Amino acid sequence: MQAIDQIVRTSTSIFDVRKMKRDNHYYFFSSNDSLKNLRYFVYEINQIEYVVYCFEDSLHVYKGEKPVTRKIRSSSGTITSSLWKTMEDNNLSPMLAMGLNKIYQWSIDFFGIQKGDQFRVIYEESFVDSVSIGITNIFASEFKHSREDFYAFQFIKNDTIQYYDEKGKNLKKAFLKAPLEFSRISSHFTHSRLHPVLKFRRPHHGIDYAAASGTPVVSIGEGVVTRKGYQAGGGGNYLYIKHNSEYTTCYMHLKGFAKGIAPGTRVRQGQLIGFVGSTGLATGPHLDFRVFKNGTPVDPLKVKSEPGKPIDKESLPQFTELKDSLMIELKKIIVNKELTASSR
């Protein structure tokens, strides 16, 4: 125990052993003789970083990093069920699906993508020891949804990454298309729906997103929390956010609220506000999401959101040159019926 205490104290400035995590790999290296004395202990902090404890002459502790190889890759595919499932079935990184979702979260409702929708994408993937550790960058993509082409081109200015369409319009908008990721719509906005519990018809002025209990729910836009509470015979745990003079959103049946969320709290777009649940009058875990315009409920899927600032005139020539070259590369990617991946 004295030796372990010395090791801990010596390594404190290099690595705090209290940050060691369950399931991370570690290795012992011993001398190649009958004594098998411990020579090195190596702990993997993450997929890239590691810390070495050397017991050769005196205790020596240092950090190291594995070499990272980055490859420019291109993929294309046709959706057969969901974007996530398509990636999974074809052994592509799920991070690619998450990356596309983040880029298009203001433009495409990924709960409404259809069989036959297609995509092409040019991206950078990182590898350590020939194992993928994730998607580093998405440079350009084309997503065909409901017979409409949605383009995205990465452009960096003042160390800030933004995505724009082929006309230089900013993809970022005032409201996200949905308040959660990778789920499905179980009930649409309607003025007459057979209630699954009460068994009579009444208006359902929202969208029900079926998702696993505990799924994170985020605010679709910047705003201020105006109401937070619980309604036993209705919406369960609910939250209202006022975004501007026109729009207010409501999130119901929540399992619980995110830390710090209370009336008067200002929230950012995409900020965690709660978790999917089945509180109140619900047959199973889902989010009942509603949008009000000037106090009147409107279909969330039909809300028109104002775009962010387009490419400025000063940067337009540089963006156009980059966009044109990436567009040529995108068009070279062949979209087959089954999703394919290739590297260049």
ZILIN-V77951 format. One record per pair of residues at least 24 apart in sequence whose C-alpha atoms are under 7 Angstrom apart, sorted by the first residue. I is the first residue (numbers start at 1). J is the second residue. D is the distance in Angstrom with one decimal. If there is no record, write none. Layout:
# ZILIN-V77951
<<I,J,D> <I,J,D>>
This chain:
# ZILIN-V77951
<<11,61,6.0> <14,62,6.5> <66,128,6.9> <67,128,6.5> <68,126,6.5> <68,127,5.7> <68,128,5.2> <69,126,5.7> <69,127,5.1> <69,128,6.5> <70,124,6.5> <70,125,5.7> <70,126,4.4> <70,127,6.3> <71,124,5.6> <71,125,5.4> <71,126,6.5> <72,123,5.8> <72,124,4.5> <72,125,6.5> <72,343,6.4> <72,344,5.9> <73,122,5.9> <73,123,5.5> <73,124,5.9> <73,125,7.0> <73,342,6.1> <73,343,4.1> <73,344,5.6> <74,121,5.6> <74,122,4.5> <74,123,6.3> <74,341,6.3> <74,342,5.5> <74,343,5.8> <75,120,5.8> <75,121,5.5> <75,122,6.7> <75,340,6.0> <75,341,4.3> <75,342,6.0> <76,119,5.4> <76,120,4.2> <76,121,6.3> <76,333,6.9> <76,334,7.0> <76,335,5.4> <76,339,5.9> <76,340,5.7> <76,341,6.4> <77,118,5.6> <77,119,5.5> <77,120,6.7> <77,335,5.7> <77,336,6.3> <77,337,6.8> <77,338,6.1> <77,339,3.7> <77,340,6.0> <78,116,5.6> <78,117,5.7> <78,118,4.4> <78,119,6.7> <78,336,6.9> <78,337,5.5> <78,338,6.0> <78,339,5.8> <79,115,5.2> <79,116,5.4> <79,117,5.3> <79,118,6.0> <80,115,4.8> <80,116,6.4> <81,115,5.9> <90,339,6.8> <93,134,6.9> <95,134,6.2> <95,135,6.0> <96,135,6.3> <105,176,5.7> <105,177,5.7> <106,171,6.6> <106,172,6.0> <106,173,5.8> <106,175,6.5> <106,176,4.6> <106,177,5.2> <107,171,7.0> <107,177,6.6> <108,177,6.6> <109,177,5.6> <109,178,6.8> <111,183,6.4> <111,184,5.2> <111,185,6.3> <113,145,6.6> <117,144,5.5> <117,145,5.2> <117,146,7.0> <118,143,5.9> <118,144,5.0> <119,143,4.3> <119,144,6.0> <120,330,6.6> <120,333,6.8> <121,330,6.9> <140,326,6.6> <153,323,6.4> <155,319,6.9> <168,310,5.8> <168,311,5.4> <169,310,4.5> <169,311,6.6> <170,307,6.2> <170,308,5.3> <170,309,5.9> <170,310,4.9> <171,307,6.7> <172,307,6.0> <172,308,5.5> <173,305,6.0> <173,306,5.5> <173,307,4.1> <173,308,5.3> <174,221,6.0> <174,305,5.6> <174,306,5.6> <174,307,6.4> <175,220,5.1> <175,221,4.9> <175,305,5.8> <176,220,4.7> <176,221,6.6> <178,220,6.6> <179,217,5.6> <179,218,5.0> <179,219,6.0> <179,220,5.5> <180,216,6.5> <180,217,5.1> <180,218,6.2> <183,209,6.4> <183,210,6.1> <183,211,5.3> <184,209,5.5> <184,210,5.5> <185,209,4.6> <185,210,6.1> <186,210,5.7> <189,299,5.7> <197,283,6.8> <205,290,6.6> <205,297,6.1> <206,288,6.3> <206,289,5.4> <206,290,4.4> <206,299,6.6> <206,300,7.0> <207,288,5.7> <207,289,5.2> <207,290,6.5> <208,286,6.4> <208,287,5.5> <208,288,4.5> <208,289,6.3> <209,286,5.4> <209,287,5.1> <209,288,6.6> <210,285,6.5> <210,286,4.3> <210,287,6.6> <211,276,6.9> <211,285,6.3> <211,286,5.4> <212,276,6.9> <212,285,6.2> <213,276,5.1> <213,277,5.0> <213,285,5.5> <214,255,6.7> <214,275,4.8> <214,276,5.0> <214,277,6.4> <215,275,5.3> <215,276,5.1> <216,272,6.6> <216,274,6.2> <216,275,4.7> <216,276,6.5> <217,272,5.9> <217,273,6.0> <217,274,5.2> <217,275,5.3> <217,276,6.6> <218,270,5.1> <218,271,5.1> <218,272,4.4> <218,273,5.3> <218,274,7.0> <219,269,5.6> <219,270,5.3> <219,271,5.7> <219,272,6.7> <219,273,6.4> <220,269,5.5> <220,270,5.9> <221,268,6.4> <221,269,4.0> <221,270,6.7> <222,267,5.6> <222,268,4.4> <222,269,4.6> <223,266,5.7> <223,267,5.5> <223,268,6.8> <224,264,5.9> <224,265,5.6> <224,266,4.3> <224,267,6.0> <225,262,6.5> <225,263,4.9> <225,264,5.3> <225,265,5.4> <225,266,6.4> <226,263,5.0> <226,264,6.1> <227,263,5.5> <228,262,6.6> <228,263,6.3> <231,280,6.2> <232,280,4.7> <233,280,5.5> <233,281,5.5> <234,280,5.1> <234,281,4.9> <235,280,5.1> <235,281,6.4> <236,279,4.4> <236,280,3.5> <236,281,6.8> <237,279,6.2> <246,293,5.3> <246,294,4.9> <247,292,5.6> <247,293,4.8> <247,294,6.4> <248,291,5.9> <248,292,5.1> <248,293,6.7> <249,290,5.6> <249,291,4.5> <249,292,6.2> <250,289,5.8> <250,290,4.9> <250,291,6.4> <251,287,6.7> <251,288,6.0> <251,289,4.9> <251,290,6.6> <252,287,5.9> <252,288,5.0> <252,289,6.5> <253,277,5.5> <253,278,5.2> <253,279,4.7> <253,280,6.1> <253,286,6.9> <253,287,6.0> <253,288,6.6> <254,278,6.6> <254,279,6.3> <254,287,6.8> <255,279,6.3>>
